[in-house]
Amino acid sequence: MSTNLDDAMMHLRHLGFHKMVYSNLVLVQEALDRGITVQKSATGRSITLKNGNRKHWWRGGNCSLNTNLMKRVSLYKSATNALLRAQGINTANSQLFESDDLAVAWLWAQKYGSVVLKPDAGQGGSDVFVGVSEEKDFAQKFEYIAARYGGKVIIEPYFAGDQYRCLAVNGKVVAVSWMRPASVVGDGKSKISKLVRMKNKERKNHESHEPLLLTDIEESFLATQGLSKASIPAEGERVFISNISNLQRGGDSIDATGTLSEEQQERVQEVISALPGMKLGGIDLMFNVEGQPSQTVVLEVNTSPQLSIHHFPWEGEARNVAANVVDTFFPETAKVAAE
């Protein structure tokens, strides 16, 4: 796999793109390596790829492979979950509430004890609140999301377990990542606050991982473990500072391609089959659910998945998923497996 993205970077700058998005870079580099023409679209917002009579467009994961209906459905988490549940697939059983439904929403949430609140049309893990169980905290977060996202709030039960991102291209899973929640590893002498700063130096300008946060939310989470930002973990001890796995919130992408059990693979394939308009998608699932280890829960489906998660994992083998996408765009350029 080519890891030198200089050609792609220079080409995109020549086209007038100055913000370098790594999911664009890996896709463009793969296309250029195959002699595929890469141009700026007429609108200037996306990339156009041409080879012979074939033409496709791409913009940070959003592309011409998926149908417009599929993209519209996946934009709204409540609609995606309803579609999957109608086909017998186990989802997080989320419910959509309007801004004036706070009292009803709290009554609904109480039966689960601990819940997740998130915007119906949010992206990248923005404003997702996990493990909320107190009424005052619930009300504050509900009103915050409602005010920022057009009055619509998704609430779903909180599941503890292992969250995975499965990347599906053309009906097959081509890469899998375990999404480890934000954490640091002790050295036996540094406070958690210093360990966070040290890890963030590594994450600065990383191709797919954003810095860890250490706000009141993370400090409250540490407190549930009897810790604070001044605590000094033992050497080699991993301390989780959040129960959120999103890379934009400090989580780590750990390559897990080829590690899913046969049953887990079947669950993922069921989701792919239930969404026939999706030729490119990131499927977020929870495996090894606490209290129900055999259960699999579909958390979310993203039809504009971040390729760089798999090209630049925090740990594990890099996966050239851009090649799978370009193979689907232009099958006549697909490389022979033996090469």
N, C-alpha and C positions, 0 to 999 in steps of 0.2 A: 504493500500500500504506500502510495506517495504521501509523505508527510510535509513536503516542501510546498507551501501554498503561495510562494512568491509570484508565480505566473498568474495565478488567479487574482491576487491582490492588485498587481499592476494592471491587469486587464479590466477589472472592475473600476479602478480609479480612472483609467482611460475612458471608460463609458460614462463617467460622471458620478459613480457611487463612491461616497467618501466615508460612510459609516460601514465598517467591516464587520459583518455578521458571519460567524464561523460556519453556520449551517449553509450559508451561501457559498463561502469560500471552498468548502470541501466538495460541494456539488459542481461548482464551476471548474475546479481543478480537474476533477474526474472527466468532465466534458471536454476540456481543452486537451487533456492527455489522449483523448480518442479522436481528436480532429473535428469535434462538433463545433459549429458556429455558435458563439455566445454574444448576444446583442442586448441592448436596452429596449424595453417594450415601448410602444407608441405613447403610453401614458407616463412613462418614466418611473413607474413604481415597482416594476418587476423585471425579471430577466427572461429573455426569449432565447430558446435553444432550438437550433435547426440542424437537420441532417437529411439531405435529399429532399423528399417531399414531406417529411415529418416535421412537426413543429410543436413545441410545448413551452409553457411558461412556469416560472418558479419565483417564489418570494418567501424566503425564510422558513420553508416547510410547507407553506400554502402553495398548491400547484394544480396543474390541469389534470392530474390523475384522478382526483376525487370528483364525484358529481356535485353540482351546486346544491342539490337537496341534502346530500350527506353532510356537506360542510355546514349548511344552515342548521341541521338537526344537532350536530355535534357542538355547535356554538353554545347551545343551551343545555346545561347538564341535566335539567329535569326532563327534557324531551328525549335525550339519549337514554337515560335510565328507564323511562317509560317504554321506549321501543324495545330495549333489551328484556325487561321484565315480561313484556307481552309474549316473548318467545321462550319464556321459561328460564332465563339466565339470572343468576343471583347477583343483584346489585346492592348498593348500600341502602336501598329503600329510602331515598331522599324525598323530602317534601318541599314544595315551593310555597312560600308565604309572601304576602304583600306587606307593605310598611305599616299598615294599620292592624295587622294580625298579631301583634306582639303577645297579647295575653293568650290567644289560641295556640300560638307557636310554643310558648313556654309550657302549656299543658301537654302538648304533644311530645315535647322534648323530655319531660319529666319521667316518662315511662322507660326511658333508656338510661337514665342516670347521668351519662356523659355523652355529649354530642359534638358534632362539627358544624360550624356555621361558615358559609362561603357565598360569594355572589353567583347568581345563576349564569352570568356570562363573563366571569373573570378568567384571566389567563395567567400562566406562569406561577401559580400558587399565590398570587397577590391577594391579600386580605382574607386568607383562610385561617380560621381559628379552631384549634383542635383541643378536645378534651375539656370542653366547657360544661360545668355542672352547677354553678351557683347562679341564682336568679338575677342578682344585680349585674354580675359579669355578663350573663346571657343577654340581658336587656341592653347593656352598653354596646356590645358587639353587634347585636341585631340592628340597632338604630344606626350604628356607624355604617354597616354594609348597605342598609336601605337608602341612606342619604347619598352614598357614593355611586350606587349602581341602579338607579331608576326605581327604587322602592321594592326590589325583588331580592329575597334571601332564601338560600337553600339550607335546609337543616337535615342532618342525617346522623344515625347512630355512630358513635366513635368505636372503631375496631382497633385493637392492639394486635400487631402481627408484623409480617414482613411485606413491605411494599415493593412491587416490581414494575418496571416499565418494559413492555414487550413491543418492539418495533415490527410492524407488519408491512410487508411490501408485496404487492401483487398476490395476496392470498396466503403468504407464508411468513412465519416469524423468522427474521434474519438476525436479530440481536436482542439480548435480554440484559437488563441492568437491575441489580438490587439497589434500591434507593435508601441508603443508610441515613437516619436522622442526624442532624447537626451534632457534632461531638468533637472532643479533644482527647488526646492521650497524655497521661501524666508522665512527668520525668522525675518525680520524687522531690522536686525543689521549687517548682514554679506554681504560682497561683493560677486558678482557672482563667482569670482575666488576662494574665500574661500568655497563657497557652492559646487563648483565642487570638490575641494579637500576633503570635508567632505563626499560627496556622493561616491567618489572613495574609501574611506576607507571601506565603506559598500560593494562595489563591488569587493574589493581585494579578490582574490581566490574564487570568486563566481562560482558556477557550470556552469553557462551559460552566464553570463553577463561580458563583458570586460569594462575597465575603460572609462570614458568620456574623450574626447579630448578637448583642448582649444587652437587650433592653429590659424593661420591667417584666415583660412576658417571659423571657428566658430566665431571669432571676427568680421569678415565681416558680418556674419549673424546677430549677435547681433546689429550691427550698423544699419541694415535695420529696426530695431525696436526702434531706438533711444537709444540704450543701449551700454554699454561697460562692460568689465570684472570688472571694478571698481564700477559699478552700484550696488545699494543696493535695492533689491526687497522687497516689503511689506510682512509682515508675511502672509503666506499661498498663496502667489502669485506664480504661476508656470511660469517659464521663459524657453522658448525653446532656446537652444543654437545651434541647428542644425535642419534641416528639413529632416535628414536621420534617418531611423528607425532601421537600422541593430544593433543587440546587440553588434557586434564587434566594432561599432562606437559610442557606448554610449546609444543606444536606450533601452527601457524597454519592456519586455514581460508581458502583462496583460492578464490573463486568461479570455477568452470570450466564452468558450464552452457553447452551449445552448442558445446563445443570438442572433444568426443570424435569420433574418426574413425568412419566407417561400420562398420568391423570391430569397434572397441571397443564401439560401441553394440550390435552383435549379440551380443557376449559377455555384456554386462549383461542383455540381453533373454533370453538362454538361462537365466541364473540365475533370473530372475523366473518364467519358464515352468516351471522345475523345482520351484518352491515354490508350488503352487496355493493353499495355505492362507494365503498372505501377501498382504494388500492394502496393508499399510504396512510398509516395511522399509528399513533402511540397509544397503547392500551395499558392503563394503570390498574393493577390488581393487588389485592391483599391475600397472601398465602399464609398458612400456619397461624390462623386467627386464634388469639388467646381464648381458651375455653372450648374452642371448636376447631381443633387442628386440621381436620379434614376438609374444612369449609374454604371455598374460594369466593371472594367478593370483588366484583368489578366496581372500581371507584370512579373511573373517568375514561373517556375516549377523546383523543386529541387528533384532529385531522390536519394540523400544522405542526407536526412533531419536530423537535430539535435534534438534528442529526449529530451535532457535535457532542452530545451526551455519550454516544457510542464511539466516535472517533477519538475523543479525549476523555476517557474515564479517569476518575480519581485513582482507582486501583484496577488492575487486571489488564487483559489484552484489548488493544484497540481493534475496532471492527469497521471495515470499510463499507458502511451501509450506503454511502453515496453511489458506490458501484451498482448496488441492487436497484437504486432508483433510476440511474441512467440506463441500466439494462431494460427496465420496464418502459422508459421513455423511448429508447431506440434499441430494440432487441437485435437489430442487425449489427450493432457495434459490440455486443456482448463478447467478452473475452473467453477463450476456450479454457475450461477449468484446469487443464494441465499446464497452462502457461504460468 
